[in-house]
C-alpha cells in the first residue's frame, strides 16, 4: 500500500462571469495594494488586460503590467519580469493568460522573493521561502497551471526545458471563467485541449498515481474527451467550453499530485529545441507512448478506453487498448493537430539529442514502463515515419 500526500493550496472559483469578481477576491486575499499583471501581447491586444485593470481600479489597487511572455516561456522573460516585480515591490503576481503566462508568473514570483536565476530553483522543493502570492486567471482550457505546483521554463542557453516543482509556487487563487475562452481560435483550442487530456491520461497511468489523483483523472477525461471536438468545431458551444475548462483544472490537480510521464518528456524535448506548441507536441507522441506503455499496465490503459467510451465492457483488454490508440490518432486528425514529420524544423539528425533530453527529464522515472534513451530514440523515429 502506497503512502502519498495530497495538498490543495489553491482557492478555486469556477463559473461564467467570475472574472468580474477578481477585485473583490483580491481585496480579501492580499495585504498590500501593488499588483503586477503578467500577460502576453495577444491577451493585451484583445482588450482583456484593459478590462482587468478597469475591474481592479474600482478597488484602488496600484497596477503594473509585464506583457512580454512568449509561448514556451523563456528564462530571459522571467528574469526581466523578476526585475520589474522587485522594483515595483509587488504584493501580488496576477497571471492573465494561458499556461505559458501562468508558468512565467510563478517563476517571476520566485525571482522577486528569492533572487538568483530560474535555473537556481530547478528540481523539486528548491524554493526555500514563501513567494509573493500568485493569482491565476487562465484564458485557455489546457495546462491546468492555475492549480499546479510546477513551472516549466525554457533554458535558452541549453535549449531545454527545466521545471521548478514546489508547493510554494502553487497559486493562492484561481479565477476560472469559461467566458474568457469563447473567442479562442480552433488551433489553440485543439492544442491546449490535447494537453489537458494527456495530463489526465498520464496522471492515471504513471508510476506515481494514487487513488485520489486517479479519481480526478477519470473525472477530467469524462469532461474533456466528449467535449474537445465540439469546442474545436463549434467555438460558440458554451457547454463544451465550460466542460473543457473544468476538465482542464481537474486534470491539473490530478497530475500535480501524481506526475506526467514519457509523452511529456518527449514533448518538452522538442519544445525546448524547436519551440513547438506544448499541446501539439503532446498529441503527436501520445499514441506511440500508449502502445509502448500498455504492456506494463494493460488494465489501466484498457480502462481508459472504456471510460471515454471508445471500447465496451465486453472487449478484451488488448482490443480495448488498441481502440484507445486508434481513438487518440483519430482525435488528432479530427481537430487538425499536425504530425511530427510535418513540423518544418524537425530533422532526424536531432533525434539523438532529443532522446537524451527526454531521457534526462525528471518525469522519465514516473513512466509506467521502464524506458531507455534508445527506446525514446525509437519512438521519435516511429512518430516521424507515420
C-alpha positions as semicolon CSV with decimal commas, in nm:
position;residue;x (nm);y (nm);z (nm)
1;X;0,000;0,000;0,000
2;X;0,147;0,330;-0,114
3;X;0,173;0,638;0,108
4;X;0,115;0,975;-0,058
5;X;0,034;1,337;0,021
6;X;-0,240;1,548;-0,132
7;X;-0,224;1,921;-0,061
8;X;-0,464;2,167;-0,226
9;X;-0,338;2,520;-0,152
10;X;-0,545;2,698;-0,419
11;X;-0,883;2,864;-0,370
12;X;-1,066;2,775;-0,692
13;X;-1,353;2,987;-0,825
14;X;-1,524;2,848;-1,138
15;X;-1,812;2,984;-1,340
16;X;-1,926;3,223;-1,609
17;X;-1,855;3,578;-1,501
18;X;-1,619;3,508;-1,209
19;X;-1,357;3,719;-1,391
20;X;-1,563;4,023;-1,294
21;X;-1,522;3,935;-0,925
22;X;-1,141;3,935;-0,933
23;X;-1,106;4,267;-0,750
24;X;-1,334;4,157;-0,468
25;X;-1,136;3,837;-0,412
26;X;-0,802;4,016;-0,430
27;X;-0,910;4,273;-0,174
28;X;-0,984;3,989;0,068
29;X;-0,667;3,799;-0,015
30;X;-0,369;4,036;-0,024
31;X;-0,241;4,272;0,242
32;X;-0,093;4,540;0,015
33;X;-0,213;4,726;-0,291
34;X;0,051;4,664;-0,559
35;X;-0,048;4,414;-0,828
36;X;0,183;4,310;-1,111
37;X;-0,014;4,166;-1,403
38;X;0,179;3,909;-1,608
39;X;0,042;3,852;-1,957
40;X;0,134;3,827;-2,325
41;X;0,092;4,064;-2,621
42;X;-0,202;3,868;-2,762
43;X;-0,406;3,890;-2,442
44;X;-0,334;4,261;-2,419
45;X;-0,428;4,315;-2,784
46;X;-0,778;4,167;-2,744
47;X;-0,850;4,400;-2,453
48;X;-0,856;4,157;-2,160
49;X;-0,581;4,339;-1,973
50;X;-0,768;4,668;-2,007
51;X;-1,085;4,502;-1,877
52;X;-0,898;4,362;-1,579
53;X;-0,741;4,698;-1,496
54;X;-1,088;4,856;-1,503
55;X;-1,216;4,590;-1,262
56;X;-0,922;4,635;-1,026
57;X;-0,925;5,016;-1,037
58;X;-1,256;5,013;-0,850
59;X;-1,065;4,874;-0,552
60;X;-0,782;5,132;-0,575
61;X;-0,504;4,885;-0,649
62;X;-0,176;5,011;-0,791
63;X;-0,104;4,819;-1,109
64;X;0,195;4,747;-1,332
65;X;0,184;4,524;-1,641
66;X;0,451;4,290;-1,779
67;X;0,331;4,173;-2,120
68;X;0,642;4,013;-2,270
69;X;0,577;3,644;-2,201
70;X;0,621;3,426;-2,510
71;X;0,491;3,073;-2,576
72;X;0,717;2,817;-2,405
73;X;0,831;3,094;-2,165
74;X;1,200;3,173;-2,158
75;X;1,430;3,220;-1,862
76;X;1,513;3,561;-2,008
77;X;1,145;3,664;-1,999
78;X;1,124;3,558;-1,636
79;X;1,443;3,743;-1,545
80;X;1,303;4,065;-1,693
81;X;0,971;4,016;-1,514
82;X;1,150;3,939;-1,188
83;X;1,337;4,271;-1,203
84;X;1,012;4,459;-1,262
85;X;0,840;4,274;-0,974
86;X;1,128;4,354;-0,739
87;X;1,148;4,722;-0,838
88;X;0,770;4,759;-0,810
89;X;0,772;4,569;-0,480
90;X;0,464;4,376;-0,592
91;X;0,227;4,247;-0,324
92;X;0,065;4,006;-0,571
93;X;0,161;3,849;-0,903
94;X;-0,150;3,811;-1,119
95;X;-0,124;3,588;-1,427
96;X;-0,376;3,653;-1,705
97;X;-0,324;3,413;-1,994
98;X;-0,251;3,055;-2,085
99;X;-0,010;2,808;-1,932
100;X;0,299;2,994;-2,051
101;X;0,188;3,312;-1,876
102;X;0,098;3,130;-1,555
103;X;0,426;2,935;-1,551
104;X;0,620;3,257;-1,611
105;X;0,429;3,428;-1,328
106;X;0,529;3,152;-1,088
107;X;0,895;3,187;-1,182
108;X;0,874;3,567;-1,157
109;X;0,729;3,538;-0,806
110;X;1,023;3,318;-0,709
111;X;1,278;3,560;-0,856
112;X;1,117;3,859;-0,687
113;X;1,124;3,690;-0,347
114;X;1,440;3,482;-0,364
115;X;1,661;3,643;-0,629
116;X;1,901;3,448;-0,849
117;X;1,805;3,280;-1,176
118;X;1,535;3,036;-1,278
119;X;1,798;2,765;-1,303
120;X;1,876;2,803;-0,930
121;X;1,533;2,658;-0,845
122;X;1,509;2,378;-1,100
123;X;1,407;2,047;-0,947
124;X;1,189;1,953;-0,652
125;X;1,145;2,172;-0,341
126;X;1,430;2,412;-0,417
127;X;1,232;2,726;-0,321
128;X;1,329;2,787;0,042
129;X;1,083;3,060;0,150
130;X;0,722;3,154;0,066
131;X;0,694;3,360;-0,253
132;X;0,478;3,658;-0,346
133;X;0,114;3,542;-0,362
134;X;0,011;3,430;-0,712
135;X;-0,334;3,465;-0,866
136;X;-0,405;3,276;-1,190
137;X;-0,675;3,364;-1,442
138;X;-0,644;3,110;-1,726
139;X;-0,758;3,205;-2,075
140;X;-0,716;2,857;-2,223
141;X;-0,854;2,517;-2,126
142;X;-0,539;2,312;-2,128
143;X;-0,246;2,333;-1,892
144;X;-0,414;2,329;-1,553
145;X;-0,127;2,554;-1,440
146;X;-0,370;2,753;-1,227
147;X;-0,375;2,468;-0,973
148;X;-0,032;2,308;-1,009
149;X;0,290;2,334;-0,812
150;X;0,507;2,336;-1,126
151;X;0,658;2,594;-1,360
152;X;0,816;2,479;-1,686
153;X;1,061;2,729;-1,834
154;X;1,291;2,714;-2,138
155;X;1,662;2,744;-2,062
156;X;1,763;2,950;-2,366
157;X;2,135;2,876;-2,340
158;X;2,089;2,498;-2,338
159;X;1,763;2,490;-2,540
160;X;1,599;2,255;-2,294
161;X;1,302;2,290;-2,061
162;X;1,357;2,298;-1,688
163;X;1,095;2,257;-1,416
164;X;1,054;2,426;-1,082
165;X;0,837;2,199;-0,870
166;X;0,742;2,327;-0,526
167;X;0,415;2,369;-0,335
168;X;0,522;2,727;-0,256
169;X;0,460;2,832;-0,618
170;X;0,104;2,696;-0,638
171;X;-0,136;2,987;-0,696
172;X;-0,324;3,109;-0,392
173;X;-0,631;3,187;-0,602
174;X;-0,756;3,063;-0,941
175;X;-1,037;3,250;-1,115
176;X;-1,164;3,013;-1,383
177;X;-1,411;3,175;-1,621
178;X;-1,505;2,982;-1,937
179;X;-1,621;3,308;-2,096
180;X;-1,256;3,400;-2,142
181;X;-1,216;3,108;-2,386
182;X;-1,514;3,186;-2,610
183;X;-1,302;3,361;-2,872
184;X;-1,014;3,112;-2,862
185;X;-0,903;3,012;-3,216
186;X;-0,962;2,649;-3,316
187;X;-0,589;2,553;-3,337
188;X;-0,524;2,685;-2,986
189;X;-0,839;2,516;-2,852
190;X;-0,718;2,190;-3,008
191;X;-0,362;2,217;-2,879
192;X;-0,448;2,313;-2,522
193;X;-0,732;2,061;-2,508
194;X;-0,500;1,777;-2,605
195;X;-0,255;1,894;-2,339
196;X;-0,531;1,863;-2,077
197;X;-0,628;1,516;-2,200
198;X;-0,267;1,397;-2,184
199;X;-0,241;1,534;-1,830
200;X;-0,534;1,317;-1,726
201;X;-0,409;1,006;-1,907
202;X;-0,054;1,028;-1,775
203;X;-0,166;1,113;-1,421
204;X;-0,378;0,797;-1,429
205;X;-0,120;0,562;-1,581
206;X;0,215;0,676;-1,440
207;X;0,401;0,507;-1,154
208;X;0,321;0,790;-0,913
209;X;-0,056;0,758;-0,949
210;X;-0,263;0,734;-0,633
211;X;-0,633;0,679;-0,559
212;X;-0,724;1,049;-0,525
213;X;-0,534;1,152;-0,838
214;X;-0,690;0,856;-1,023
215;X;-1,039;0,972;-0,934
216;X;-0,961;1,324;-1,054
217;X;-0,801;1,195;-1,374
218;X;-1,106;0,983;-1,460
219;X;-1,339;1,277;-1,397
220;X;-1,117;1,501;-1,612
221;X;-1,134;1,252;-1,902
222;X;-1,512;1,245;-1,870
223;X;-1,521;1,622;-1,916
224;X;-1,252;1,658;-2,182
225;X;-1,285;1,373;-2,432
226;X;-1,655;1,418;-2,524
227;X;-1,620;1,797;-2,550
228;X;-1,287;1,861;-2,721
229;X;-1,412;1,806;-3,077
230;X;-1,720;2,016;-3,000
231;X;-1,513;2,304;-2,863
232;X;-1,284;2,300;-3,169
233;X;-1,552;2,254;-3,434
234;X;-1,821;2,471;-3,271
235;X;-1,634;2,754;-3,094
236;X;-1,956;2,911;-2,971
237;X;-2,064;2,598;-2,783
238;X;-2,073;2,735;-2,427
239;X;-2,142;2,397;-2,269
240;X;-1,837;2,242;-2,437
241;X;-1,621;2,538;-2,332
242;X;-1,737;2,504;-1,972
243;X;-1,660;2,130;-1,960
244;X;-1,318;2,183;-2,118
245;X;-1,232;2,448;-1,860
246;X;-1,348;2,233;-1,568
247;X;-1,179;1,923;-1,710
248;X;-0,851;2,106;-1,760
249;X;-0,847;2,227;-1,399
250;X;-0,930;1,882;-1,263
251;X;-0,657;1,726;-1,481
252;X;-0,415;1,985;-1,341
253;X;-0,497;1,874;-0,987
254;X;-0,454;1,511;-1,091
255;X;-0,109;1,531;-1,248
256;X;0,018;1,785;-0,995
257;X;-0,039;1,523;-0,724
258;X;0,074;1,231;-0,939
259;X;0,303;1,312;-1,232
260;X;0,322;1,317;-1,608
261;X;0,540;1,068;-1,794
262;X;0,712;0,994;-2,124
263;X;0,467;1,176;-2,352
264;X;0,556;1,497;-2,171
265;X;0,926;1,409;-2,167
266;X;0,925;1,385;-2,546
267;X;0,706;1,692;-2,587
268;X;0,926;1,905;-2,364
269;X;1,234;1,789;-2,556
270;X;1,101;1,915;-2,889
271;X;0,952;2,223;-2,723
272;X;1,292;2,318;-2,589
273;X;1,468;2,264;-2,924
274;X;1,205;2,369;-3,179
275;X;0,968;2,584;-2,970
276;X;0,680;2,354;-3,074
277;X;0,348;2,434;-2,900
278;X;0,330;2,207;-2,599
279;X;-0,016;2,060;-2,660
280;X;0,067;1,987;-3,025
281;X;0,382;1,806;-2,915
282;X;0,194;1,600;-2,657
283;X;-0,065;1,496;-2,911
284;X;0,200;1,385;-3,162
285;X;0,355;1,130;-2,928
286;X;0,055;1,014;-2,726
287;X;-0,049;0,711;-2,940
288;X;0,307;0,581;-2,963
289;X;0,372;0,606;-2,591
290;X;0,038;0,439;-2,513
291;X;0,140;0,148;-2,739
292;X;0,479;0,129;-2,570
293;X;0,343;0,150;-2,214
294;X;0,037;-0,072;-2,242
295;X;0,219;-0,399;-2,181
296;X;0,328;-0,276;-1,837
297;X;-0,028;-0,190;-1,725
298;X;-0,278;-0,301;-1,983
299;X;-0,558;-0,297;-1,724
300;X;-0,544;0,078;-1,673
301;X;-0,499;0,154;-2,042
302;X;-0,799;-0,063;-2,127
303;X;-0,998;0,115;-1,854
304;X;-0,928;0,450;-2,018
305;X;-1,076;0,324;-2,345
306;X;-1,389;0,216;-2,159
307;X;-1,407;0,537;-1,953
308;X;-1,409;0,758;-2,263
309;X;-1,646;0,525;-2,445
310;X;-1,433;0,401;-2,735
311;X;-1,445;0,041;-2,608
312;X;-1,724;-0,154;-2,442
313;X;-1,708;-0,378;-2,138
314;X;-1,717;-0,696;-2,347
315;X;-1,384;-0,616;-2,517
316;X;-1,061;-0,780;-2,410
317;X;-0,803;-0,553;-2,251
318;X;-0,580;-0,589;-2,556
319;X;-0,856;-0,491;-2,800
320;X;-0,967;-0,203;-2,578
321;X;-0,612;-0,068;-2,568
322;X;-0,588;-0,088;-2,946
323;X;-0,911;0,112;-2,963
324;X;-0,759;0,369;-2,731
325;X;-0,459;0,415;-2,960
326;X;-0,685;0,444;-3,265
327;X;-0,912;0,694;-3,091
328;X;-0,620;0,921;-2,997
329;X;-0,493;0,911;-3,355
330;X;-0,839;0,991;-3,492
331;X;-0,899;1,270;-3,242
332;X;-0,577;1,441;-3,350
333;X;-0,686;1,413;-3,715
334;X;-1,035;1,547;-3,642
335;X;-0,908;1,856;-3,461
336;X;-0,627;1,907;-3,714
337;X;-0,320;1,851;-3,498
338;X;-0,018;1,820;-3,731
339;X;0,203;1,511;-3,749
340;X;0,556;1,515;-3,610
341;X;0,701;1,477;-3,962
342;X;0,519;1,790;-4,085
343;X;0,686;2,024;-3,835
344;X;0,922;2,228;-4,053
345;X;1,208;2,247;-3,803
346;X;1,223;1,873;-3,733
347;X;1,537;1,695;-3,857
348;X;1,623;1,333;-3,792
349;X;1,982;1,436;-3,716
350;X;1,845;1,592;-3,396
351;X;1,678;1,274;-3,270
352;X;1,974;1,154;-3,065
353;X;1,981;1,489;-2,884
354;X;1,604;1,478;-2,836
355;X;1,620;1,123;-2,698
356;X;1,887;1,229;-2,448
357;X;1,681;1,532;-2,344
358;X;1,367;1,319;-2,298
359;X;1,555;1,053;-2,105
360;X;1,703;1,312;-1,867
361;X;1,363;1,467;-1,798
362;X;1,263;1,442;-1,433
363;X;0,939;1,263;-1,522
364;X;1,105;0,972;-1,703
365;X;1,123;0,763;-1,380
366;X;0,745;0,806;-1,346
367;X;0,672;0,632;-1,675
368;X;0,486;0,308;-1,606
369;X;0,723;0,107;-1,826
370;X;1,098;0,141;-1,786
371;X;1,221;0,345;-2,081
372;X;1,577;0,394;-2,204
373;X;1,736;0,656;-2,426
374;X;1,726;0,403;-2,710
375;X;1,354;0,349;-2,651
376;X;1,297;0,723;-2,677
377;X;1,503;0,732;-2,995
378;X;1,294;0,452;-3,144
379;X;0,973;0,638;-3,052
380;X;1,092;0,960;-3,215
381;X;1,169;0,769;-3,536
382;X;0,838;0,583;-3,522
383;X;0,641;0,907;-3,483
384;X;0,844;1,067;-3,766
385;X;0,777;0,785;-4,013
386;X;0,397;0,788;-3,965
